[in-house]
Amino acid sequence: MATEPIIRLRNVERVYSRGGEQVPVLQGLDLEMDEGAFYALMGPSGSGKTTMLNLIGGLDAPDSGEVVVAGEHVDELEGAELARWRADHVGFVFQGFNLLPVLNAVENVMLPLQLTPLSGRERRAQAERALELVGLKDRMHHRPGQLSGGQEQRVAIARAIATDPRILLADEPTGDLDRNTAEQILDLMQQLNRDLGKTILMVTHDPEAAEFADKVVHLDKGRLGRIETNASPRRLSRTAAS
């Protein structure tokens, strides 16, 4: 019996105004994504990759069409209802780590848990578990300035998974990292996908990063191109290192 896709876009249109001109970014986009898969989203600059990611995560709204994620019409949610849905279902990882420099690692990871009904002690315990999952429990008291770039991105990933979301949306998560560190982050994302069942959608311009995904979705000028399946996604022989 076929399962319902966790992400479904139907005839999605998004237009931005730029200098008085209407610029179409997404044009009649139709796409379905399976739960528990690791997708890479590729395309030239301006093809609509980040816009699509923002629509799926409820950070932006379409001008027309349907955006259904985790069984919810995200395009119909607003305000506190949208914020609650986002906190429950989606974790975000960005190219810039977006950590608060005055907070240590565990305090940064606890931030999204402020929206939950957990007690302070429960929030801290959950944040510590998330840091342990990404291999950084021994760095929990370090501030961002005391961490390497790869470690900062691991803290950002721990923050993204702290609320145990079903979906991780990653926008160029390895863009600011050297190749070796980038591969360690991609290996970690594979582990979260494989071991915890997280559905991952990763925007990347890097074909080598896309090799770690199960499927590669191509966008071009706001329209869906080909979808490729990686029969044998690239894997590291080692586990992710800190």
N, C-alpha and C positions, 0 to 999 in steps of 0.2 A: 504494500500500500504506500503510495507516494506521500511524502510529508510536505507540509506547507513551507515554502521558502521563507527564511527569516527576514529577508530584505526583498521588497518588490516595488519597482518603479514602473508607473504606467503613464505613458504620454506626457512626461515631465518637461515643462518649458520653464526656463529662467532667463530673464532679460535684465541687463543692468543699464542704467543711464550714465553716460560718460560725455561730459561737455555738451549736453543738450542732445546727444545722439543716443539712440536705442541700440544696444549691442547684445545680440542673442548669444547666450553662453551654452545653454542646453536646449536642444531642439527635438521634441518628440521622443525623449529617451525612454526606452522600455528595457528593463533588466530584472532578472531574478537571481538571488544568491542563496545557496544552500546553507543551512545551519551546520556549524562545525567545520567549515572549510576555511582555508587560508587563501585569500585573493590578493593579487597584486593589480593595481590600477595604473596603466601607463598611457602616455599620449604626449604630444608636443605641448610646449608652453601655450596656455590659452585655450586648451582643448576642453576645459571644464572639470578637470579632475578634483580640484579642491572644492569647487562649488558642489559637485555631486556628493563629496564626503560631508560637507556641511549640511546639505539637505537631509542626508540619512541620519545624521546626528542631531537634527533639530536645531542647529545653529543658524539656519537660514530656511526660508519657506519658498516653495515654487510659485511661479505666477499662475500656473495651471498644471493639472495632472495630479496623480496620487503618489504619495510616499508612505508605504506601509512597512513598518519595521517592528519585529517582535510582536506581531498581531495588532499593532496600533496604527491608526491613521495619523501619522506624525504631522502631516500638513494641516490637520484640523485642531491641533493642540495649541494652547497659548498660555503665557504667564506661568503661574505656579504649577499648573497641571503639566505643562511641558517640562519645566525644571525637574519635577518629581519623576516623570517618565525617564528623562535623560539620566538622572542620578541612578535609577534602578537598572537601566538596561545597557548603557553605553559608557565606555571608557575612551578617553582621547589621549593620543601620544603625538607630539608635534616635533618638528625639526629643532626648534629652539626648546630647550628643556622646560622653560617657564617655571622654574623653582624659585621660591622666595628666599633670597640670600640670608635673611635674618633668622630663618628657621632651620633647624637641623633636619636630617633625612626623615626621621619618624614623624616629626611635626608637619613636614610637607605632605607626607603620605596621608596623614590624618585629615587633611583639609576637606576632601569630598565627603568624609564621614560625618561632617558637621550637619549634613542634611538628613541624617538617619536618626532613628529614635534610640540609638545605642547610648549607653552611659560613657563617661569619659574613659573609664577603665577598659570598657569593651572596645571603644574606638582605638585606643592605644594597642590593645592586644591584636586587633585585626590588622592594624598598620604594621606591627612587627611581623605578623605572619606573611604579609605581602612582601616585605623586605627580605624575609627568609626565602621566599619562592624565587626571588630574582638574584639570590646569592649575596645579599648585602646586609644581613643582620648585624654583622660586626662593624658596620659603618653607620649605624642608625643615629649616633650622636654627632656625626660630622655634618657641618654645614656645606652647602654647594661649593663654596670656594676652596674647600679642603678635599674635594673629590675630582677625579679625572672626568673627561667628557663622557666616556663610556659608563662610568659609575653614575653620573648625573642622569643619563638617559635611563639607566636601570631604576633609579629612584622615581623618575617620571612614569615608567611602566608600572612600578609598584603602586604609585598613586592611582593610575588608571584602573588597576584590577582590585583596589582595596574594597570597593563596594560589591565585588563579585559580579560584574556585568556579563551579559551574554555575548556582547559584541565589543571588539576593540577597533577603533578607527585611528589609523596612524598616517600622518601626513609627512612624508619624507623623513622617517625617524632616524635614518642613518646619514642624512645629508651633510651633517657637520662632523662626521667621524672618519677616522682613517680606516683603511680597508679591513685590517685585522679586528679592530674594535667593532666595526660595522657588522662583520660576520658573527661576532659573538652576540650582538643584539638580535640579529636575525635568527640565530640558533635559539636564543631565549624565546623569541616569539613563536618559533616552531614548537617548543616545549609547551608553551601556554596553550597553543592550539591542540597539540596532540594529547597532552596529559590532562588538561582542564576543560577541553572541549570548547574553547573560546572561538567564536567566528571572528576572523580578522580580515579587515579590508585595509590594505596598505597602498597609499599613493607613492610611487617611486619613478624616477627617471632612469634608474640604474638597472640595466638588463641582468647584471649579476645578482642584484638583490632580488629581482623577480624570480630567479631560479629557485629560491627557497619556498615559493608559494605553490599551492596545488593548482591554481588556475590564474591565468593572466588575462585581464580584461583591457581592451584597447579602446580609447576614446579618440575621436578626431573631429574637431570643429563642432563639439557639442553633440555628436552622434555616436552611437555605439558601433564599434568596428568588430573585429574578430575576437572570439574568446578561445584561448588556447589552454589545453590541459597539460600540465607537467606530469608525464607518466612516472617519472622518478625525480621528485623535488630534491634539490641539492641539500645535503646534510653534512654537518661537520662531524669528524670522527671523534671529537672530544665534546664534553658537555660545556655549556657556556661558562666562561671564567670571569671572575671579577676584575 
